Amino acid sequence: MSKTWFKLDNAAKVFPAIYNKNDTSSFRVSAVLNDKIDESILNKALKSALERFPSFCVKLKRGFFWYYFEHNYNEPIIKCENPKVYDSVRLYENNGFMFTLSYSERRLSLEIFHALSDGTGGMDFFKTICYYYLTYKGIYISDSGEVKTNEIEINLVETEDSFVENYDSDVPAYEKEDKAFRIEGKFYPAGYSGLIHTNMSLNELKEVSKKYNATITEYIGACILYSIYDNYLRGKVDKKNVKLFIPVNARKFFDSNSIRNFVLYIRTNCDFNNKDLNFFDMIKYMQETFDTELTKNRLHSRLVSNVGFEKKYIVRLLPLFIKKIGLKIGYKILGSNANTISFSNLGKVELPQEMYQYIDRFEFSIGASKSTPINMGAVSFMDKFLLTFTTRITDRTFIRGVIKQFVKDNLNIIIETNDLEVEE
């Protein structure tokens, strides 16, 4: 690194303020390999990946005005996988690292504190770990550009704050949003999170989505909306609308190569009160949302709303302990209170050709919380599409509703879970 410390990006600044041991504001990427994992080789691979990704080789420090990152000279820790997922990120443990690399038989998993990066940046880092792991096992892999290796020079734009770089005070801020409908249920004890993997053919999913004249994300979003409507709101009146939160990789819209956070989002705003709706209506809701919200102008307005707070002169002068209070309140109003559920589709993982035969599949999930007790993440690799539900509650009504639609559309699904045997 050219310097031993740097600022948190705009999106990252909220996460240390809202972090707690039960809601760690983290996400998880995993790969299931075809052979048992060798920890001794894995340690060497992680160190090589950290050389290429210096923005991950940091620890969190408190300044008077803001948190900041400082280069971490400690030894990174690799752990055996803990069945209690989303419990490994500890900001001032793990030798100060804000991610945890763990393994279990053939599964390699990386849990990342969201202040470090978003899903795209995290997957780039994880792919590099996998690359070096296979390389150090003696496997030849061509450098064809799909993985950021140490042979590819680090570009300064990789660590830029693309939120600030694209801020424009002339762009109107996004309008205020109302509170969202919430899914409720009995929480697991001790902050446990359930993972339910639904594994299906990517090609089959594409065909089903095409049948509805929808993209994969629009189709799955419609399944989510219909399950909420059918199981919680059909024939009922609720003043709060259903707001499905969908992260968007902003790099594609603003020509950014940052590996730090640069994700914006769109939300549905569905009023289901006293309406007789079917699944096709949900497809229409999703398509209208994408047509209206997934534009550079609308995303730019959200960016300006996010950055505008930290640009305020009075905010810049406030000490950190007061800023933390403001960030918590702002996140609750603009973030958690405005979301019913989140669904993030990370897209297709691309690798050098030689790596494909050694990896069975990838997995991606985002942590759930008390305010949004169920969230969903998806990733595809070759012909495998893996949709993962992360749930903090024991009730399976919503999840069954989503899977019911998959079955109705003749999708062949394999379901795996880490579920605890607890009463709903």
GUMIFI-285818 format. One record per residue (C-alpha): residue in three letters; y, z, x. Coordinates in nm, 2 decimals. Layout:
# residues N
("ALA"; (Y; Z; X));
...
# end
This chain:
# residues 424
("MET"; (0.00; 0.00; 0.00));
("SER"; (0.35; -0.07; 0.11));
("LYS"; (0.45; 0.28; 0.00));
("THR"; (0.27; 0.60; -0.07));
("TRP"; (0.41; 0.66; -0.42));
("PHE"; (0.53; 0.46; -0.72));
("LYS"; (0.65; 0.50; -1.08));
("LEU"; (0.43; 0.50; -1.38));
("ASP"; (0.46; 0.19; -1.59));
("ASN"; (0.63; 0.22; -1.93));
("ALA"; (0.31; 0.25; -2.13));
("ALA"; (0.16; 0.50; -1.89));
("LYS"; (0.44; 0.75; -1.92));
("VAL"; (0.32; 0.89; -2.25));
("PHE"; (-0.04; 0.96; -2.15));
("PRO"; (0.02; 1.26; -1.92));
("ALA"; (0.23; 1.41; -2.19));
("ILE"; (-0.03; 1.39; -2.47));
("TYR"; (-0.34; 1.45; -2.25));
("ASN"; (-0.57; 1.74; -2.33));
("LYS"; (-0.93; 1.81; -2.24));
("ASN"; (-1.06; 1.71; -2.59));
("ASP"; (-0.84; 1.39; -2.62));
("THR"; (-0.83; 1.24; -2.27));
("SER"; (-0.66; 0.91; -2.36));
("SER"; (-0.92; 0.72; -2.17));
("PHE"; (-1.14; 0.41; -2.21));
("ARG"; (-1.49; 0.32; -2.08));
("VAL"; (-1.64; 0.01; -1.93));
("SER"; (-2.01; -0.01; -1.84));
("ALA"; (-2.26; -0.26; -1.71));
("VAL"; (-2.63; -0.24; -1.76));
("LEU"; (-2.80; -0.39; -1.44));
("ASN"; (-3.14; -0.53; -1.42));
("ASP"; (-3.25; -0.29; -1.14));
("LYS"; (-3.22; 0.08; -1.08));
("ILE"; (-2.88; 0.18; -0.92));
("ASP"; (-2.87; 0.30; -0.56));
("GLU"; (-2.60; 0.57; -0.53));
("SER"; (-2.56; 0.53; -0.15));
("ILE"; (-2.46; 0.16; -0.19));
("LEU"; (-2.24; 0.24; -0.49));
("ASN"; (-2.03; 0.48; -0.28));
("LYS"; (-1.95; 0.20; -0.03));
("ALA"; (-1.88; -0.05; -0.31));
("LEU"; (-1.63; 0.19; -0.47));
("LYS"; (-1.44; 0.24; -0.15));
("SER"; (-1.41; -0.13; -0.09));
("ALA"; (-1.29; -0.18; -0.45));
("LEU"; (-1.02; 0.08; -0.40));
("GLU"; (-0.89; -0.10; -0.09));
("ARG"; (-0.83; -0.40; -0.31));
("PHE"; (-0.69; -0.20; -0.60));
("PRO"; (-0.45; 0.05; -0.44));
("SER"; (-0.29; 0.13; -0.78));
("PHE"; (-0.62; 0.30; -0.88));
("CYS"; (-0.63; 0.50; -0.55));
("VAL"; (-0.37; 0.75; -0.67));
("LYS"; (-0.32; 1.10; -0.80));
("LEU"; (-0.07; 1.22; -1.06));
("LYS"; (0.23; 1.43; -0.94));
("ARG"; (0.51; 1.60; -1.14));
("GLY"; (0.86; 1.51; -1.05));
("PHE"; (1.18; 1.67; -1.19));
("PHE"; (1.25; 1.37; -1.43));
("TRP"; (0.92; 1.19; -1.45));
("TYR"; (0.55; 1.20; -1.35));
("TYR"; (0.47; 0.97; -1.06));
("PHE"; (0.17; 0.84; -0.87));
("GLU"; (0.10; 0.93; -0.51));
("HIS"; (-0.16; 0.76; -0.28));
("ASN"; (-0.48; 0.96; -0.29));
("TYR"; (-0.64; 1.01; 0.06));
("ASN"; (-0.93; 1.21; -0.08));
("GLU"; (-1.29; 1.10; -0.11));
("PRO"; (-1.38; 0.94; -0.44));
("ILE"; (-1.65; 1.11; -0.64));
("ILE"; (-1.95; 0.94; -0.80));
("LYS"; (-2.15; 1.14; -1.06));
("CYS"; (-2.47; 1.12; -1.26));
("GLU"; (-2.37; 1.01; -1.61));
("ASN"; (-2.29; 1.30; -1.85));
("PRO"; (-2.42; 1.24; -2.20));
("LYS"; (-2.09; 1.39; -2.33));
("VAL"; (-1.88; 1.07; -2.29));
("TYR"; (-1.50; 1.09; -2.25));
("ASP"; (-1.54; 1.43; -2.09));
("SER"; (-1.52; 1.33; -1.73));
("VAL"; (-1.15; 1.24; -1.68));
("ARG"; (-0.97; 1.55; -1.55));
("LEU"; (-0.62; 1.49; -1.41));
("TYR"; (-0.63; 1.75; -1.14));
("GLU"; (-1.00; 1.76; -1.07));
("ASN"; (-1.23; 1.48; -0.93));
("ASN"; (-1.04; 1.50; -0.60));
("GLY"; (-0.73; 1.39; -0.80));
("PHE"; (-0.87; 1.06; -0.91));
("MET"; (-0.80; 0.96; -1.26));
("PHE"; (-1.12; 0.77; -1.32));
("THR"; (-1.48; 0.86; -1.30));
("LEU"; (-1.76; 0.63; -1.18));
("SER"; (-2.10; 0.74; -1.30));
("TYR"; (-2.45; 0.60; -1.32));
("SER"; (-2.78; 0.66; -1.50));
("GLU"; (-3.09; 0.46; -1.41));
("ARG"; (-2.96; 0.10; -1.46));
("ARG"; (-2.62; 0.18; -1.63));
("LEU"; (-2.30; 0.19; -1.43));
("SER"; (-2.00; 0.34; -1.61));
("LEU"; (-1.63; 0.37; -1.54));
("GLU"; (-1.41; 0.60; -1.75));
("ILE"; (-1.04; 0.54; -1.68));
("PHE"; (-0.73; 0.74; -1.78));
("HIS"; (-0.50; 0.50; -1.96));
("ALA"; (-0.20; 0.58; -1.74));
("LEU"; (-0.37; 0.38; -1.46));
("SER"; (-0.43; 0.06; -1.65));
("ASP"; (-0.54; -0.10; -1.97));
("GLY"; (-0.87; -0.26; -2.06));
("THR"; (-0.80; -0.59; -1.88));
("GLY"; (-0.69; -0.42; -1.56));
("GLY"; (-0.98; -0.17; -1.58));
("MET"; (-1.23; -0.44; -1.62));
("ASP"; (-1.09; -0.63; -1.32));
("PHE"; (-1.14; -0.31; -1.11));
("PHE"; (-1.49; -0.26; -1.25));
("LYS"; (-1.59; -0.62; -1.18));
("THR"; (-1.49; -0.57; -0.82));
("ILE"; (-1.70; -0.26; -0.79));
("CYS"; (-2.00; -0.45; -0.93));
("TYR"; (-1.93; -0.74; -0.69));
("TYR"; (-1.93; -0.52; -0.38));
("TYR"; (-2.23; -0.32; -0.50));
("LEU"; (-2.44; -0.64; -0.52));
("THR"; (-2.29; -0.77; -0.20));
("TYR"; (-2.39; -0.45; -0.01));
("LYS"; (-2.74; -0.49; -0.15));
("GLY"; (-2.76; -0.81; 0.05));
("ILE"; (-2.70; -1.06; -0.23));
("TYR"; (-2.48; -1.36; -0.14));
("ILE"; (-2.20; -1.41; -0.39));
("SER"; (-1.95; -1.70; -0.36));
("ASP"; (-1.58; -1.61; -0.39));
("SER"; (-1.49; -1.84; -0.68));
("GLY"; (-1.19; -1.65; -0.81));
("GLU"; (-1.34; -1.46; -1.10));
("VAL"; (-1.33; -1.13; -0.91));
("LYS"; (-1.04; -0.98; -0.71));
("THR"; (-1.19; -0.91; -0.36));
("ASN"; (-1.04; -0.80; -0.03));
("GLU"; (-1.05; -1.17; 0.08));
("ILE"; (-0.78; -1.24; -0.18));
("GLU"; (-0.44; -1.11; -0.07));
("ILE"; (-0.28; -0.84; -0.29));
("ASN"; (0.02; -0.98; -0.46));
("LEU"; (0.31; -0.75; -0.53));
("VAL"; (0.33; -0.86; -0.89));
("GLU"; (-0.01; -0.70; -0.95));
("THR"; (0.15; -0.36; -0.94));
("GLU"; (0.47; -0.44; -1.12));
("ASP"; (0.58; -0.28; -1.45));
("SER"; (0.57; -0.59; -1.67));
("PHE"; (0.72; -0.40; -1.96));
("VAL"; (1.04; -0.33; -1.77));
("GLU"; (1.04; -0.68; -1.61));
("ASN"; (1.04; -0.84; -1.95));
("TYR"; (1.28; -0.60; -2.12));
("ASP"; (1.57; -0.78; -2.29));
("SER"; (1.84; -0.57; -2.47));
("ASP"; (1.93; -0.88; -2.68));
("VAL"; (1.59; -0.88; -2.85));
("PRO"; (1.59; -0.67; -3.16));
("ALA"; (1.36; -0.37; -3.16));
("TYR"; (1.06; -0.36; -3.39));
("GLU"; (1.12; -0.20; -3.73));
("LYS"; (1.00; 0.16; -3.81));
("GLU"; (0.65; 0.19; -3.95));
("ASP"; (0.52; 0.43; -4.22));
("LYS"; (0.23; 0.67; -4.19));
("ALA"; (-0.12; 0.52; -4.22));
("PHE"; (-0.43; 0.61; -4.43));
("ARG"; (-0.67; 0.83; -4.23));
("ILE"; (-1.05; 0.85; -4.23));
("GLU"; (-1.16; 1.21; -4.24));
("GLY"; (-1.49; 1.39; -4.18));
("LYS"; (-1.67; 1.68; -4.01));
("PHE"; (-1.60; 1.68; -3.64));
("TYR"; (-1.87; 1.71; -3.38));
("PRO"; (-1.86; 2.05; -3.19));
("ALA"; (-1.70; 2.09; -2.85));
("GLY"; (-1.52; 1.75; -2.85));
("TYR"; (-1.84; 1.55; -2.85));
("SER"; (-1.81; 1.17; -2.90));
("GLY"; (-2.08; 0.96; -3.05));
("LEU"; (-2.13; 0.60; -2.92));
("ILE"; (-2.29; 0.34; -3.15));
("HIS"; (-2.36; 0.01; -2.98));
("THR"; (-2.42; -0.30; -3.20));
("ASN"; (-2.56; -0.58; -2.99));
("MET"; (-2.56; -0.93; -3.12));
("SER"; (-2.56; -1.30; -3.02));
("LEU"; (-2.21; -1.43; -2.94));
("ASN"; (-2.31; -1.78; -3.06));
("GLU"; (-2.44; -1.64; -3.39));
("LEU"; (-2.12; -1.44; -3.43));
("LYS"; (-1.91; -1.75; -3.36));
("GLU"; (-2.09; -1.94; -3.63));
("VAL"; (-2.05; -1.67; -3.89));
("SER"; (-1.68; -1.64; -3.81));
("LYS"; (-1.64; -2.02; -3.83));
("LYS"; (-1.79; -2.00; -4.18));
("TYR"; (-1.49; -1.79; -4.29));
("ASN"; (-1.25; -2.01; -4.10));
("ALA"; (-1.17; -1.71; -3.88));
("THR"; (-1.17; -1.60; -3.52));
("ILE"; (-1.42; -1.34; -3.41));
("THR"; (-1.15; -1.07; -3.40));
("GLU"; (-1.03; -1.17; -3.75));
("TYR"; (-1.38; -1.16; -3.89));
("ILE"; (-1.46; -0.82; -3.74));
("GLY"; (-1.12; -0.69; -3.85));
("ALA"; (-1.21; -0.81; -4.20));
("CYS"; (-1.54; -0.61; -4.18));
("ILE"; (-1.34; -0.30; -4.08));
("LEU"; (-1.09; -0.34; -4.36));
("TYR"; (-1.35; -0.40; -4.62));
("SER"; (-1.56; -0.10; -4.52));
("ILE"; (-1.25; 0.12; -4.55));
("TYR"; (-1.16; -0.03; -4.89));
("ASP"; (-1.51; -0.02; -5.03));
("ASN"; (-1.60; 0.33; -4.92));
("TYR"; (-1.27; 0.52; -4.95));
("LEU"; (-1.01; 0.34; -5.16));
("ARG"; (-1.18; 0.12; -5.42));
("GLY"; (-1.03; 0.22; -5.76));
("LYS"; (-0.81; 0.49; -5.61));
("VAL"; (-0.45; 0.53; -5.54));
("ASP"; (-0.32; 0.63; -5.19));
("LYS"; (0.04; 0.60; -5.10));
("LYS"; (-0.05; 0.53; -4.73));
("ASN"; (-0.15; 0.17; -4.63));
("VAL"; (-0.45; 0.09; -4.41));
("LYS"; (-0.32; 0.00; -4.06));
("LEU"; (-0.57; -0.15; -3.83));
("PHE"; (-0.44; -0.13; -3.47));
("ILE"; (-0.53; -0.43; -3.25));
("PRO"; (-0.43; -0.43; -2.88));
("VAL"; (-0.31; -0.76; -2.74));
("ASN"; (-0.32; -0.87; -2.38));
("ALA"; (0.05; -0.94; -2.33));
("ARG"; (-0.01; -1.11; -1.99));
("LYS"; (-0.09; -1.43; -2.18));
("PHE"; (0.24; -1.43; -2.36));
("PHE"; (0.47; -1.32; -2.07));
("ASP"; (0.31; -1.49; -1.77));
("SER"; (0.22; -1.16; -1.60));
("ASN"; (-0.05; -1.09; -1.33));
("SER"; (-0.01; -0.71; -1.34));
("ILE"; (-0.32; -0.50; -1.32));
("ARG"; (-0.14; -0.20; -1.46));
("ASN"; (-0.08; -0.15; -1.83));
("PHE"; (0.05; -0.45; -2.01));
("VAL"; (-0.09; -0.44; -2.35));
("LEU"; (0.11; -0.47; -2.68));
("TYR"; (-0.04; -0.46; -3.03));
("ILE"; (-0.04; -0.59; -3.38));
("ARG"; (-0.11; -0.39; -3.70));
("THR"; (-0.23; -0.47; -4.04));
("ASN"; (-0.03; -0.32; -4.33));
("CYS"; (-0.28; -0.33; -4.63));
("ASP"; (-0.19; -0.19; -4.97));
("PHE"; (-0.52; -0.14; -5.15));
("ASN"; (-0.39; 0.06; -5.44));
("ASN"; (-0.56; -0.03; -5.78));
("LYS"; (-0.67; -0.37; -5.65));
("ASP"; (-1.00; -0.54; -5.71));
("LEU"; (-1.07; -0.70; -5.38));
("ASN"; (-1.36; -0.88; -5.21));
("PHE"; (-1.44; -0.97; -4.85));
("PHE"; (-1.26; -1.30; -4.86));
("ASP"; (-0.94; -1.10; -4.94));
("MET"; (-0.99; -0.91; -4.62));
("ILE"; (-1.02; -1.23; -4.42));
("LYS"; (-0.69; -1.34; -4.57));
("TYR"; (-0.53; -1.01; -4.48));
("MET"; (-0.64; -1.05; -4.12));
("GLN"; (-0.52; -1.42; -4.10));
("GLU"; (-0.18; -1.33; -4.24));
("THR"; (-0.14; -1.05; -3.99));
("PHE"; (-0.23; -1.27; -3.70));
("ASP"; (-0.01; -1.55; -3.82));
("THR"; (0.29; -1.32; -3.87));
("GLU"; (0.25; -1.07; -3.59));
("LEU"; (0.08; -1.25; -3.30));
("THR"; (0.39; -1.44; -3.18));
("LYS"; (0.59; -1.39; -2.86));
("ASN"; (0.90; -1.29; -3.06));
("ARG"; (0.72; -1.01; -3.26));
("LEU"; (0.55; -0.88; -2.95));
("HIS"; (0.87; -0.89; -2.75));
("SER"; (1.03; -0.68; -3.02));
("ARG"; (0.75; -0.42; -2.98));
("LEU"; (0.81; -0.43; -2.60));
("VAL"; (1.18; -0.37; -2.65));
("SER"; (1.10; -0.07; -2.88));
("ASN"; (0.87; 0.08; -2.62));
("VAL"; (1.11; 0.04; -2.32));
("GLY"; (1.43; 0.11; -2.51));
("PHE"; (1.35; 0.49; -2.52));
("GLU"; (1.33; 0.53; -2.14));
("LYS"; (1.64; 0.31; -2.09));
("LYS"; (1.86; 0.55; -2.28));
("TYR"; (2.10; 0.72; -2.05));
("ILE"; (2.06; 1.06; -2.20));
("VAL"; (1.68; 1.04; -2.18));
("ARG"; (1.70; 0.95; -1.81));
("LEU"; (1.90; 1.27; -1.74));
("LEU"; (1.66; 1.50; -1.92));
("PRO"; (1.41; 1.70; -1.71));
("LEU"; (1.04; 1.63; -1.74));
("PHE"; (0.95; 1.93; -1.96));
("ILE"; (1.20; 1.82; -2.23));
("LYS"; (1.09; 1.46; -2.20));
("LYS"; (0.73; 1.57; -2.26));
("ILE"; (0.82; 1.72; -2.59));
("GLY"; (1.00; 1.40; -2.69));
("LEU"; (0.71; 1.18; -2.58));
("LYS"; (0.46; 1.39; -2.78));
("ILE"; (0.67; 1.37; -3.10));
("GLY"; (0.74; 0.99; -3.05));
("TYR"; (0.37; 0.92; -2.99));
("LYS"; (0.27; 1.11; -3.30));
("ILE"; (0.53; 0.93; -3.52));
("LEU"; (0.50; 0.57; -3.37));
("GLY"; (0.15; 0.59; -3.25));
("SER"; (-0.12; 0.81; -3.39));
("ASN"; (0.04; 0.86; -3.74));
("ALA"; (0.08; 0.49; -3.78));
("ASN"; (-0.29; 0.40; -3.71));
("THR"; (-0.59; 0.42; -3.93));
("ILE"; (-0.83; 0.29; -3.67));
("SER"; (-0.82; 0.08; -3.35));
("PHE"; (-1.03; -0.23; -3.26));
("SER"; (-0.99; -0.38; -2.92));
("ASN"; (-1.18; -0.70; -2.83));
("LEU"; (-1.17; -0.74; -2.45));
("GLY"; (-1.31; -1.09; -2.46));
("LYS"; (-1.57; -1.26; -2.24));
("VAL"; (-1.65; -1.13; -1.89));
("GLU"; (-1.65; -1.41; -1.63));
("LEU"; (-1.82; -1.36; -1.29));
("PRO"; (-1.93; -1.57; -0.99));
("GLN"; (-2.24; -1.76; -1.09));
("GLU"; (-2.47; -1.56; -0.84));
("MET"; (-2.39; -1.23; -1.02));
("TYR"; (-2.52; -1.32; -1.37));
("GLN"; (-2.89; -1.28; -1.30));
("TYR"; (-2.84; -0.92; -1.19));
("ILE"; (-2.65; -0.79; -1.49));
("ASP"; (-2.79; -0.76; -1.84));
("ARG"; (-2.47; -0.68; -2.03));
("PHE"; (-2.13; -0.52; -2.03));
("GLU"; (-2.00; -0.25; -2.27));
("PHE"; (-1.65; -0.15; -2.36));
("SER"; (-1.53; 0.14; -2.57));
("ILE"; (-1.21; 0.33; -2.63));
("GLY"; (-1.19; 0.71; -2.68));
("ALA"; (-1.14; 0.85; -3.03));
("SER"; (-0.92; 1.15; -3.11));
("LYS"; (-0.85; 1.40; -3.39));
("SER"; (-0.59; 1.17; -3.54));
("THR"; (-0.81; 0.85; -3.52));
("PRO"; (-1.16; 0.99; -3.52));
("ILE"; (-1.33; 0.64; -3.51));
("ASN"; (-1.23; 0.36; -3.28));
("MET"; (-1.40; 0.03; -3.18));
("GLY"; (-1.42; -0.17; -2.87));
("ALA"; (-1.60; -0.51; -2.80));
("VAL"; (-1.68; -0.72; -2.50));
("SER"; (-1.91; -1.03; -2.45));
("PHE"; (-2.11; -1.14; -2.15));
("MET"; (-2.31; -1.46; -2.16));
("ASP"; (-2.45; -1.48; -2.51));
("LYS"; (-2.44; -1.10; -2.57));
("PHE"; (-2.16; -0.96; -2.78));
("LEU"; (-2.15; -0.58; -2.78));
("LEU"; (-1.94; -0.39; -3.04));
("THR"; (-1.91; -0.02; -2.98));
("PHE"; (-1.80; 0.25; -3.23));
("THR"; (-1.67; 0.57; -3.07));
("THR"; (-1.67; 0.85; -3.33));
("ARG"; (-1.56; 1.21; -3.32));
("ILE"; (-1.70; 1.27; -3.67));
("THR"; (-2.06; 1.30; -3.79));
("ASP"; (-2.02; 1.10; -4.11));
("ARG"; (-2.15; 0.74; -4.08));
("THR"; (-2.01; 0.59; -4.41));
("PHE"; (-1.75; 0.37; -4.24));
("ILE"; (-1.99; 0.24; -3.97));
("ARG"; (-2.27; 0.17; -4.22));
("GLY"; (-2.01; -0.03; -4.42));
("VAL"; (-1.92; -0.25; -4.12));
("ILE"; (-2.29; -0.31; -4.03));
("LYS"; (-2.37; -0.38; -4.39));
("GLN"; (-2.14; -0.68; -4.38));
("PHE"; (-2.30; -0.80; -4.06));
("VAL"; (-2.64; -0.79; -4.22));
("LYS"; (-2.51; -0.96; -4.53));
("ASP"; (-2.39; -1.25; -4.31));
("ASN"; (-2.74; -1.27; -4.15));
("LEU"; (-2.64; -1.15; -3.80));
("ASN"; (-2.93; -1.02; -3.60));
("ILE"; (-2.83; -0.68; -3.46));
("ILE"; (-2.98; -0.42; -3.22));
("ILE"; (-2.83; -0.08; -3.26));
("GLU"; (-2.83; 0.19; -2.99));
("THR"; (-2.67; 0.53; -3.00));
("ASN"; (-2.62; 0.85; -2.80));
("ASP"; (-2.59; 1.04; -3.13));
("LEU"; (-2.65; 1.41; -3.15));
("GLU"; (-2.89; 1.53; -3.42));
("VAL"; (-2.63; 1.71; -3.63));
("GLU"; (-2.59; 1.73; -4.01));
("GLU"; (-2.32; 1.51; -4.16));
# end
